[in-house]
Amino acid sequence: MLPWLNSDRFPLYLAPMAGVTDVTFRGLCKDLGADVVVTEFVSAEGILQRDDRTRHYTDFEDGQRPLGVQLFGADGVRMGEAARKIIDWKQPDFIDINFGCPVNKVVSKNGGSSLLKNCPMLAEVAREVAKAVPIPVTAKMRIGWDAQSINAVEVAKILEDCGIQAITVHGRTRAQGYTGQADWEVIGQVADAVKIPVIGNGDIASGMDVEVRRAQTNVRGIMIGRAAMANPWVFQEAKQYLETGVHATPATVEQRFAFMRKHCELAIARSNRGGEFEIVRSMRSRLMGYTRSIPGGKFLRGRFGQIGSLMELDDILAEYQRQSHRFHSRPEPDEDVPA
Ligand SMILES: Cc1cc2nc3c(=O)[nH]c(=O)nc-3n(C[C@H](O)[C@H](O)[C@H](O)COP(=O)(O)O)c2cc1C
């Protein structure tokens, strides 16, 4: 049912990231080697209320397949209805249920990772959604609510019994947020405990990371999130490393600049929510993210903090190139860049 997880394949997924993995970024990562992509999470209630903005989050192009739409909610029947509605609009390859979101707004309504504390409700959500739709349903979860209640193996078995066809495990608890390190030992335990494919997620940033985690565990694929925000080439770099054992040459400054421009241009062309200024302004933190491994990145981040047009982007990049002799050959520490 999920052909990209068949025996000899080992897909690299682009992680769902709210505010990041929109239709434009998904397409760009697909071009750079991401095998499977997932939309950012959308509220089942938003879908049922035919909220245009929510619907916009589920938008995708056929070239992005295989693609999953990720739903969150606390009522399995309503989520099943929302999933059917999405399928009526445009049939994704799978529906993914979010059991990992740590943010209070979601958790306080019993959505996301809060369901890890309530296994009967989690089972009900999974069962109802799986029953409601004719396409595969997968789930993404954290390893537990906090360090005292790590229950990923138990939850994974429940999900398998409820008809979920693959599970992505982010190796952190809800309490950790994005701090500390992902616990790949627990991810490995989950992969050993269920028959359905498990995709491992957390702190993967290179082909070597993929290789190590693949060797250590029985995961059937890897999902990459934050590393792709800074370095969307990570997918093709990882594939090259896995195939040849040779580390890929990192994208050059010129390639990064061309990518930044392309990302802004596509975002402007696709936007139905504002003109060039609004879109470029909304891209500021994304542009800053792309400077993480560039010498003189700090200079660029300072400029990107004010940017509002493509012309300014060109001017900043030209200024950077004129002044490139000033910059060290190594990137500076980048604590000022939002993760
Ligand atoms: C900005 C941001 C937004 C995220 N939004 C979602 C989301 O909508 N759904 C989800 O399941 N996980 C979301 N996540 C979690 C990621 O999918 C992923 O599990 C996490 O970043 C760990 O993987 P990484 O170490 O490769 O980044 C988000 C993470 C970030 C940084």
The ligand as a Gaussian input file, in Angstrom:
#p B3LYP/6-31G(d) Opt

LIG

0 1
 C        9.297000      25.047000      12.426000
 C        8.856000      23.627000      12.670000
 C        7.552000      23.277000      12.404000
 C        7.125000      21.953000      12.607000
 N        5.833000      21.607000      12.274000
 C        5.464000      20.304000      12.348000
 C        4.192000      19.881000      11.858000
 O        3.387000      20.666000      11.338000
 N        3.880000      18.562000      11.982000
 C        4.745000      17.646000      12.540000
 O        4.428000      16.464000      12.620000
 N        5.948000      18.024000      12.983000
 C        6.339000      19.314000      12.871000
 N        7.591000      19.666000      13.260000
 C        8.544000      18.629000      13.726000
 C        9.369000      18.082000      12.554000
 O        8.529000      17.443000      11.610000
 C       10.436000      17.084000      13.052000
 O        9.767000      16.024000      13.694000
 C       11.416000      17.714000      14.025000
 O       11.873000      18.961000      13.541000
 C       12.612000      16.779000      14.265000
 O       13.303000      16.504000      13.081000
 P       14.684000      17.260000      12.703000
 O       15.639000      17.039000      13.842000
 O       15.138000      16.623000      11.439000
 O       14.353000      18.708000      12.564000
 C        8.034000      20.988000      13.102000
 C        9.351000      21.357000      13.376000
 C        9.771000      22.653000      13.157000
 C       11.209000      23.012000      13.449000

